[in-house]
Every structure is written in C-alpha cells, then in structure tokens.
C-alpha cells in the first residue's frame, strides 16, 4: 500500500498509456497535476468535497486527486485505512467510457480490478459494489433520421453489434444516464474534471469526423459544480465543425477564469499530433464575472501570460496569442474591408480534388488550363459550370490546405492564374482582377509576414478557408507591398514587429 503514496512511478504505466493512440488520448500524470494545481488548496483538506471524472480512461485524474486527499485529510482522519475508505467511497466518482477503461481505472485507483476484492486498498465497498464508484454501463444510441438524438453520432457508423463492438455511446452525454449510473439524483459535485473524447466519425467522406468534446463540457455545466476543469483540442478557439454556437457560449461565459494553451499538442501529449494544439480551462462557478488568465506554453515553458477578456470587441473568435491583441486593435482601428471579401469559397469552380486534366490539350475543343493537385492539366471548358466568368479573368490562386496549422513556417504559396484558367478545390481564388500587374501586387501582399501573422489569428488547422482570412485587412493593390510598409502603416512598435517575425519565420523560397 505504501507505493500508493509515491508521487513518481518508474515507469508510471499511466504515462505509458498516454502515448498509445490519437483516438482516445490518455492524459499524462504530469498534465493532470498541472490541471489540479489550478484548484484551491483548501479542497484537499475538505472531507466533504466530491470529485467526478465523467470520462474515465486510465483513472489518472482520480488517482492523483486521491493522493492529494490522503495527505490533506491526515489530521482529520488519522487512521490510514479509515481515510482511504472515506475518500474512495464518499469523495471520488467516475464514469468509465468503456468496460475496458473501467477495469483500468479501478486498478489505478483501488489497485484491483474489483473495488470490493481482497486485493483492493479500500475495504469500504460492500458485496454488491464490485465497480466501486467507477461505474460503467453500456448505453445505446437513440436513432432518429440516421443520427443519435443525444450526441449526433451517425447510425450508419455506430449502430453496432452490442455483444462485440464498442458503440461509443458515452453515458455522460446521453440523457440522464450519468445520474442513473451513479445512482443519485441530487449529488452535488464540487469538481468535475477530465479529458473527454474528442470526435466521432460522422459518416462523411474521407474519414470525416465531428467534434464531440463540447457536449461533455455543456453537460458538466448543467450539473452545476463549483469548478470544472477539462482538457480539449483548441479547435473551438476559432473553428471546428459545428462549434460556432459552442464557441460563442464559451467566449461569453465570464466564469472561465483560466485557459492554459499548448499550440503544439505534443508539448502536452508526447507523441500525439492534434492539429491546432490543445488547452485546458478552469471554470469557477463561484466567480461569475471576471476576466480570464491566458497562459501559453512552448516546449514545456510558460512563454506568455495575460489577464484579459475572452471576447475581444468586434471579434467572433478567441485570439489565442496575448501579444497579438495590441496588433489586432491597431489594425481594426483602420476599419478596412477584409481581404476575405476577395477570397473565394471552397471549390471555386465546382471541381473536386479528384478531377484531373489531360497532360496535353484536347483537339477540336475549348481548352482551359486547370490547376490541380500535383500540377496542372487541360480540361474541356464545358465541364466547368460554376463561376465561369472567372475563367477569362486574371486571378491569383492559393492552396486550401496550408501546412500543419501550427507551424511558424506555414507559408501560403500564391500562383498567378491568367486568362483561360481554372482550378480544383485544391485552391481558393483571389480576385478576379483586370490585369496581371494587380495580381502580382496581390501576391506581394500574400508573401508578407504581416499577412501570415494576421492569418494565424483565425487559422488554427491546416485548412485556410475564406473565413480564415477575415482579420487580414484589404490593401490598395494598385501598388506592391512589403512588410516594412505594412508595419509603418499600422504604427507597429519594435516589440510588435519582433513578435510578428518570431511567429512567422522567413520564407526561404522568396
């Protein structure tokens, strides 16, 4: 039993589990303890405080909470076994996401597969309490029009054999199953904490998936805890499929007291790639009108910290970089049109990525030069049915997918597309314009570090959509542009210029 008290494990099996998969990301103990450090110290001395992990995977959250309570309650409950029994039976609760993670979590917390076995460090559970307070029950989706009415899962993908396949119907976000599984109707949790599942396949093309983590956050708030701490992808800051309403809820929720942001997810989950990074937040239900502490980390180090409102006036996304706030305000003061107004939507000519042109022009046909994935080819003009007037105009095209979404070297590479040309959805169109020189002036602007910095304020994945350019200001394209001219135009200080150039490294191809 003495091993239970050790802070460091060599090796810690839960650290090993944290590196297993991108699907269900296990949380390293070090990150869990960072999250727990956000909570008041008084909680660890409160024998009436209750803690819930509604998405148990490895049991690491409950294990680390238990270690703190064991120390904090030593004076109040001097007998060790009595203290363990009280903590495990009265204070710590969990809902496992699968039967397997339930077994893992019980082994982590109770040191035994069954909470009431002779091997368990807790002797407080009765004959019929084998699961202890870490419960699992298989829940079925409720299908309507091909979707689950609770979580939106695709019936085509998740209507599975109940005996052999996991259906990913998470109890916490399905009706009132959370309370039924915990066997309580009125239990008040002081803290809800965890790392929810991030996404579900939605049955779309090319392994399309919908975020699901926000549903766990919403459900947790409904239980009205004093504190909520969860770690999720940072897509909700500025994008994410179907997250617009959730993002607005979060940005207007003045109970969010802290956000700890890791633009590179590997700094938090070693060996795991999550586009746009991850972050965890502290929601304090006792203080309902306060600004938020924003902390940013890089390579394990705190690199920036600021207390500010989550919602910047006139901005519909969360600006993750503290140093960007002053720059953005100076740009917004000009009240200029958005560059996004010149950028097309996806599939500007209605042609999907898999459309390929011939290497050589067709004979006896009106040929159009088609910029496509991997190069260019020729197609017959009649296959283009969308924005046909653009074909005979001067224009600039830019890749729709740009780098990894969090790299300082992700440069948009513009291409001049002259008359009699089009492109597949690999590209977006800027324009059209009346002449080639205007296009070249536009390309000079796209090739600035200033534009790329403004792009990062809304782009946190590899996809540079039309909307991603919303905070990039429009310029006078009767002339070319350089970074020096743009810095002077917006009155940027030496410190602000240095920050932009630290965030956007030089393009080696220019």
Rosetta blueprint (number, residue, H / E / L):
1 X L
2 X H
3 X H
4 X H
5 X H
6 X L
7 X L
8 X L
9 X L
10 X L
11 X L
12 X L
13 X H
14 X H
15 X H
16 X H
17 X H
18 X L
19 X L
20 X L
21 X L
22 X L
23 X L
24 X L
25 X L
26 X L
27 X L
28 X L
29 X H
30 X H
31 X H
32 X H
33 X H
34 X H
35 X H
36 X H
37 X L
38 X L
39 X L
40 X L
41 X H
42 X H
43 X H
44 X H
45 X H
46 X L
47 X L
48 X L
49 X L
50 X L
51 X E
52 X E
53 X E
54 X E
55 X E
56 X E
57 X L
58 X L
59 X L
60 X H
61 X H
62 X H
63 X H
64 X H
65 X H
66 X H
67 X H
68 X H
69 X H
70 X H
71 X H
72 X H
73 X L
74 X L
75 X L
76 X L
77 X L
78 X L
79 X L
80 X H
81 X H
82 X H
83 X H
84 X H
85 X H
86 X H
87 X H
88 X H
89 X H
90 X H
91 X H
92 X E
93 X E
94 X E
95 X E
96 X E
97 X L
98 X L
99 X H
100 X H
101 X H
102 X H
103 X H
104 X H
105 X H
106 X H
107 X H
108 X H
109 X H
110 X H
111 X L
112 X L
113 X L
114 X L
115 X L
116 X L
117 X L
118 X L
119 X L
120 X L
121 X L
122 X L
123 X L
124 X L
125 X L
126 X L
127 X L
128 X L
129 X L
130 X L
131 X L
132 X L
133 X L
134 X E
135 X E
136 X L
137 X L
138 X L
139 X L
140 X L
141 X L
142 X L
143 X E
144 X E
145 X L
146 X L
147 X E
148 X E
149 X L
150 X L
151 X L
152 X L
153 X L
154 X E
155 X H
156 X H
157 X H
158 X H
159 X L
160 X L
161 X L
162 X L
163 X L
164 X L
165 X L
166 X L
167 X L
168 X L
169 X L
170 X L
171 X H
172 X H
173 X H
174 X L
175 X L
176 X L
177 X H
178 X H
179 X H
180 X H
181 X H
182 X H
183 X L
184 X L
185 X L
186 X L
187 X L
188 X L
189 X L
190 X L
191 X E
192 X E
193 X E
194 X E
195 X L
196 X L
197 X L
198 X L
199 X E
200 X E
201 X E
202 X L
203 X L
204 X L
205 X L
206 X L
207 X L
208 X L
209 X E
210 X E
211 X E
212 X L
213 X H
214 X H
215 X H
216 X H
217 X H
218 X H
219 X H
220 X H
221 X H
222 X H
223 X L
224 X L
225 X L
226 X L
227 X E
228 X E
229 X E
230 X E
231 X E
232 X E
233 X E
234 X H
235 X H
236 X H
237 X H
238 X L
239 X L
240 X L
241 X L
242 X L
243 X L
244 X H
245 X H
246 X H
247 X H
248 X H
249 X H
250 X H
251 X H
252 X L
253 X L
254 X L
255 X L
256 X E
257 X E
258 X E
259 X E
260 X E
261 X E
262 X E
263 X L
264 X L
265 X H
266 X H
267 X H
268 X L
269 X L
270 X L
271 X L
272 X L
273 X L
274 X L
275 X L
276 X L
277 X L
278 X E
279 X E
280 X E
281 X E
282 X E
283 X E
284 X E
285 X L
286 X L
287 X L
288 X L
289 X L
290 X L
291 X L
292 X E
293 X E
294 X E
295 X E
296 X E
297 X E
298 X E
299 X L
300 X L
301 X E
302 X E
303 X E
304 X E
305 X E
306 X E
307 X E
308 X E
309 X L
310 X L
311 X L
312 X L
313 X L
314 X L
315 X L
316 X L
317 X L
318 X L
319 X L
320 X L
321 X L
322 X L
323 X L
324 X H
325 X H
326 X H
327 X H
328 X H
329 X H
330 X H
331 X H
332 X H
333 X H
334 X L
335 X L
336 X L
337 X L
338 X E
339 X H
340 X H
341 X H
342 X H
343 X E
344 X L
345 X L
346 X L
347 X L
348 X L
349 X L
350 X L
351 X L
352 X L
353 X L
354 X L
355 X L
356 X L
357 X L
358 X E
359 X L
360 X L
361 X L
362 X L
363 X L
364 X L
365 X L
366 X L
367 X E
368 X E
369 X E
370 X E
371 X E
372 X E
373 X L
374 X L
375 X E
376 X E
377 X E
378 X E
379 X E
380 X E
381 X H
382 X H
383 X H
384 X L
385 X L
386 X L
387 X L
388 X H
389 X H
390 X H
391 X H
392 X H
393 X L
394 X E
395 X E
396 X E
397 X E
398 X E
399 X E
400 X L
401 X E
402 X L
403 X L
404 X L
405 X L
406 X L
407 X L
408 X L
409 X L
410 X L
411 X L
412 X L
413 X L
414 X L
415 X E
416 X E
417 X E
418 X L
419 X L
420 X L
421 X E
422 X E
423 X E
424 X L
425 X L
426 X L
427 X E
428 X E
429 X E
430 X E
431 X E
432 X E
433 X E
434 X L
435 X L
436 X H
437 X H
438 X H
439 X H
440 X H
441 X H
442 X H
443 X H
444 X H
445 X H
446 X H
447 X L
448 X L
449 X H
450 X H
451 X H
452 X H
453 X H
454 X H
455 X H
456 X H
457 X L
458 X L
459 X L
460 X L
461 X L
462 X L
463 X E
464 X L
465 X L
466 X H
467 X H
468 X H
469 X H
470 X L
471 X L
472 X L
473 X E
474 X L
475 X L
476 X L
477 X L
478 X L
479 X L
480 X L
481 X L
482 X L
483 X H
484 X H
485 X H
486 X H
487 X H
488 X H
489 X H
490 X L
491 X L
492 X L
493 X L
494 X H
495 X H
496 X H
497 X H
498 X H
499 X H
500 X H
501 X H
502 X H
503 X H
504 X L
505 X L
506 X L
507 X L
508 X L
509 X L
510 X L
